[in-house]
Amino acid sequence: MRITPHYSAAGAKSYYEVSDYLSAGPEELQGQWLGKAATELGLVGEVQKAHFDRMVDNLHPIREERLTPRMRDNRRFGWDIMLSALKSVSIAYGLLGD
């Protein structure tokens, strides 16, 4: 497991575009809004880039208001969490399939 914080808005927004590229293909999985916070913000179903970008900019994804009253210059914009299997697991999957 690798956890990396995003300390710039541009980095967080470009990560969304890179993750779209990485997930392209026949087994593409679209991100889904989950959890109580998403529900309270009115976010349901598939993740929309416009909503994601607004939240990175500290704006409500739907309404014209800020998410927090203050804007700090050195805030974290999000976390990249990568989980990967051991190479032996990947080889077994490649040889044996599901």
Number of C-alpha atoms within 10 A of each C-alpha: 7 8 9 10 13 16 15 15 18 13 14 20 20 12 14 15 11 10 11 16 11 10 13 11 9 6 7 11 11 12 13 13 15 13 10 10 10 14 11 9 13 13 19 14 11 12 14 16 14 12 15 16 19 17 17 21 17 17 17 19 23 13 10 9 11 15 17 9 7 8 11 6 8 8 11 14 18 16 12 12 10 9 9 9 8 8 9 9 11 13 11 11 11 10 9 8 8 6
